[in-house]
Amino acid sequence: MSALSVFSLVLVLPLAFLLHDGEELAVQHRWMQAHRAELATRFPRLRPLVAHLSRLSTRAFAVAAMEEFVLLLVVTAYVLQQGPYCREVWVACFMAFAFHLCVHVGQAVLVRGYVPGLATTILLLPYVAYGCWSVWLSMGVAQWLALTACGVVVLMANLALAHRLGLMLQGRRDQGDRPGQTR
């Protein structure tokens, strides 16, 4: 990767992630609590997902976001060290992030309003567009689609792991907060 792409794309991704997840962290739990019943009624097939997201406390969401951020920092360090296939690894991560932002746009269209993460998604659209354009110029369509698919699959698997970790730690914390229980 060129020095310019490292500076303008690679190093910006962790900052973009922090900004975006900061917005989600600030509003996700309260927003889910306020909209849980409406979402379950309007989207009955998504009731298990709505229930899951409603159970995530701010602390659990922060744990999940921290796990994802650490993974992103590892990938960024790997790219800076120019490890084997570092460009492909970064493209997969970047395209997964871009996909995640597109999901927020889709959610906002379905809900017909604000969803957690939408404001920073809109703010980050120029960065994502520039990144997608840069990736598009550097590889063929088949490789781009394959790396995007790999990145999205890893994102979904890691998101499930991160949420499970957050809920597990939230459960331990909740058990420790019960009155009359010894630690």
C-alpha positions as CSV (number, residue, x, y, z in Angstrom):
1,M,0.0,0.0,0.0
2,S,1.2,3.5,-0.8
3,A,2.0,5.9,2.0
4,L,-1.0,8.0,1.0
5,S,-3.4,5.1,1.2
6,V,-2.0,4.1,4.6
7,F,-2.5,7.6,5.8
8,S,-5.9,8.4,4.2
9,L,-7.5,5.0,4.5
10,V,-5.8,2.5,6.8
11,L,-5.1,4.8,9.8
12,V,-8.5,6.5,9.5
13,L,-10.5,3.2,9.8
14,P,-9.9,2.7,13.6
15,L,-10.9,6.4,14.1
16,A,-14.0,6.0,11.9
17,F,-14.9,2.9,13.9
18,L,-14.5,4.7,17.2
19,L,-16.6,7.6,16.1
20,H,-19.4,5.3,14.7
21,D,-19.4,2.9,17.7
22,G,-19.3,5.9,20.1
23,E,-22.6,7.1,18.6
24,E,-24.1,3.6,18.8
25,L,-22.8,3.2,22.4
26,A,-24.3,6.5,23.5
27,V,-27.9,5.8,22.2
28,Q,-28.3,2.1,21.4
29,H,-29.7,0.8,24.7
30,R,-32.1,3.7,25.4
31,W,-33.2,3.6,21.7
32,M,-33.9,-0.1,21.8
33,Q,-35.9,0.2,25.0
34,A,-38.0,3.0,23.6
35,H,-38.6,1.2,20.2
36,R,-38.6,-2.5,21.2
37,A,-42.4,-3.0,21.2
38,E,-42.9,-1.1,17.9
39,L,-40.1,-3.0,16.2
40,A,-41.4,-6.4,17.4
41,T,-44.9,-5.5,16.1
42,R,-43.8,-4.1,12.7
43,F,-41.1,-6.8,12.1
44,P,-42.4,-10.0,13.7
45,R,-39.7,-12.1,12.0
46,L,-37.1,-10.0,13.7
47,R,-38.4,-10.5,17.3
48,P,-35.5,-12.7,18.4
49,L,-33.0,-10.0,17.2
50,V,-35.0,-7.2,18.8
51,A,-35.1,-9.2,22.1
52,H,-31.4,-9.8,21.9
53,L,-30.5,-6.2,21.2
54,S,-32.9,-5.0,23.9
55,R,-31.0,-7.2,26.4
56,L,-27.6,-5.6,25.6
57,S,-26.9,-3.0,28.3
58,T,-24.6,-0.1,27.5
59,R,-21.8,-2.0,29.3
60,A,-22.4,-5.1,27.3
61,F,-22.4,-3.1,24.1
62,A,-19.1,-1.4,25.2
63,V,-17.5,-4.8,25.8
64,A,-18.6,-6.0,22.3
65,A,-17.3,-2.8,20.7
66,M,-14.0,-3.0,22.5
67,E,-13.5,-6.5,21.3
68,E,-14.1,-5.4,17.8
69,F,-11.8,-2.4,18.1
70,V,-9.0,-4.5,19.4
71,L,-9.4,-6.8,16.5
72,L,-9.3,-3.8,14.1
73,L,-6.2,-2.5,15.8
74,V,-4.5,-5.9,15.3
75,V,-5.4,-5.8,11.6
76,T,-4.2,-2.2,11.3
77,A,-0.8,-3.1,12.9
78,Y,-0.6,-6.1,10.5
79,V,-1.1,-3.8,7.6
80,L,1.5,-1.3,8.9
81,Q,3.9,-4.2,9.2
82,Q,3.1,-5.2,5.6
83,G,2.4,-8.8,6.4
84,P,1.6,-11.3,3.7
85,Y,-1.8,-10.5,2.1
86,C,-2.2,-7.4,4.3
87,R,-4.0,-5.5,1.5
88,E,-6.5,-8.3,1.2
89,V,-7.0,-8.5,4.9
90,W,-7.5,-4.8,5.1
91,V,-9.9,-4.7,2.2
92,A,-12.0,-7.4,3.8
93,C,-12.2,-5.4,7.0
94,F,-12.9,-2.2,5.3
95,M,-15.6,-3.6,3.1
96,A,-17.2,-5.3,6.1
97,F,-17.3,-1.8,7.8
98,A,-18.8,-0.3,4.7
99,F,-21.4,-3.0,4.6
100,H,-22.2,-2.4,8.3
101,L,-22.8,1.3,7.5
102,C,-25.1,0.3,4.6
103,V,-27.1,-1.8,7.0
104,H,-27.7,1.3,9.1
105,V,-29.0,3.1,6.0
106,G,-31.3,0.2,5.3
107,Q,-32.5,0.1,8.9
108,A,-33.3,3.8,8.8
109,V,-35.3,3.3,5.6
110,L,-37.2,0.4,7.1
111,V,-37.9,2.2,10.4
112,R,-38.5,5.5,8.6
113,G,-36.4,7.4,11.0
114,Y,-33.3,7.6,13.1
115,V,-31.5,4.4,14.2
116,P,-28.4,4.3,16.4
117,G,-25.3,4.9,14.2
118,L,-27.1,6.7,11.4
119,A,-25.6,10.2,12.0
120,T,-22.0,8.9,11.9
121,T,-22.9,6.7,8.9
122,I,-23.9,9.8,7.0
123,L,-20.8,11.6,8.2
124,L,-18.5,8.7,7.1
125,L,-20.1,8.2,3.6
126,P,-17.4,10.3,1.9
127,Y,-14.6,8.3,3.5
128,V,-16.3,5.0,2.6
129,A,-16.9,6.1,-0.9
130,Y,-13.3,7.1,-1.3
131,G,-12.2,3.8,0.2
132,C,-14.5,1.8,-2.1
133,W,-13.3,3.7,-5.1
134,S,-9.6,3.1,-4.1
135,V,-10.2,-0.6,-3.6
136,W,-12.1,-0.7,-6.9
137,L,-9.1,0.8,-8.7
138,S,-6.7,-1.7,-7.2
139,M,-8.3,-5.1,-7.9
140,G,-10.7,-6.9,-10.1
141,V,-14.4,-7.3,-9.5
142,A,-14.2,-11.0,-8.6
143,Q,-11.5,-10.4,-6.0
144,W,-13.4,-7.4,-4.6
145,L,-16.6,-9.4,-4.2
146,A,-14.8,-12.3,-2.7
147,L,-13.0,-10.2,-0.1
148,T,-16.2,-8.3,0.6
149,A,-18.1,-11.6,1.2
150,C,-15.2,-12.9,3.4
151,G,-15.2,-9.7,5.4
152,V,-19.0,-9.7,5.9
153,V,-18.9,-13.4,7.0
154,V,-16.1,-12.7,9.5
155,L,-17.9,-9.5,10.7
156,M,-21.1,-11.4,11.4
157,A,-19.3,-14.3,13.2
158,N,-17.2,-11.8,15.3
159,L,-20.3,-9.7,16.0
160,A,-22.1,-12.8,17.4
161,L,-19.0,-13.6,19.5
162,A,-18.6,-10.0,20.7
163,H,-22.3,-9.7,21.7
164,R,-22.1,-13.1,23.5
165,L,-19.0,-11.9,25.4
166,G,-20.7,-8.6,26.3
167,L,-23.8,-10.4,27.6
168,M,-21.7,-13.0,29.5
169,L,-19.8,-10.2,31.2
170,Q,-23.0,-8.3,31.8
171,G,-24.5,-11.4,33.4
172,R,-21.6,-11.8,35.7
173,R,-21.8,-8.1,36.7
174,D,-25.6,-8.4,37.3
175,Q,-25.0,-11.4,39.5
176,G,-22.4,-9.5,41.5
177,D,-24.8,-6.6,42.0
178,R,-27.6,-8.6,43.7
179,P,-28.2,-7.5,47.3
180,G,-27.2,-9.9,50.0
181,Q,-24.8,-11.8,47.8
182,T,-21.2,-12.2,48.8
183,R,-18.4,-11.6,46.4
